[in-house]
Amino acid sequence: MWRPWSKSTVQIHDTSSPTSPFSFSSFKDIQNLCAEEPPQPAATAKKASAIFHRVRVANSLLRAWSTRPKDEPAPTTQLEPSSISLPGGEKRIVVYFTSLRVVRRTFEDCKAVRSILRGFRVTLDERDLAMDHAFITELQQILGQRKLTLPRVFIGGRYIGGAEEVKQLHEAGELKKFVEGLPVQEPGACDACGGYRFLLCDVCNGSHKLYSEKGGFKSCTSCNENGLIRCSSCSCAPI
């Protein structure tokens, strides 16, 4: 059976009475107490003055740039005169490089420089040190250095430099001035070597070995260590 409804005897005190020192009639009062105080007028004025200062600085910079003379000469990259020259390379570009991927940085530099030089469509003599060890000795004699970094570029017989020098001259538009006057490269690959710049040795048939009954096997002196000879149609005469 349900208990009969009766009036509760618990008395509820009125918290909103003006005589009570604390009044929390709802959670809105707690939110009001926790709310941050509004910013002081002095801080607002200081922030506004900082904004106006930045605006004035920006306007002064814009006026300075707008009044700068427009006919200032652009900085140019000038190549220092070099006494190093390549005999037999007066009418072509000669680049010493490597096709090996042992050092990635060197391989990427050689690839980028060859791509730049091929874009001029002039006679280009590419000398791969990985194909012929004699190129290393040849370059050491020209530069007078034992330790070499690749690539190395000669234009019209004049020493230009490595990858950084070629890239800087090309970006500044100065490299084409060195190329002007060189013979234009004929379209298509070389008829003799097919563009490989090397031919198999006719003496040893590319084996780099010769046999005789008296002395047995001996190294062929007509080719390099790979059994190849330079194509006379594509390369300058050896130094």
ABEGO torsion letter per residue (X at the ends): XBBBBBBBABBBBBAABAABABBBABAAAAAAAABBBBBBAAAAAAAAAAAAAAAAAAAAAAAAAAABBAABBBBBBBBBBBABBBBGAAABBBBBBBABAABAAAAAAAAAAAAAAAAAGBBBBBBBAAABAAAAAAAAAAAGBABBBOBBBBBGGBBAEBAAAAAAAAAAGAAAAAABGBBBBBBEBBAAAGGAGBBBBAAAGGAGBBBBAAAEBBBBAABBAAGBBBBAAABBBBX
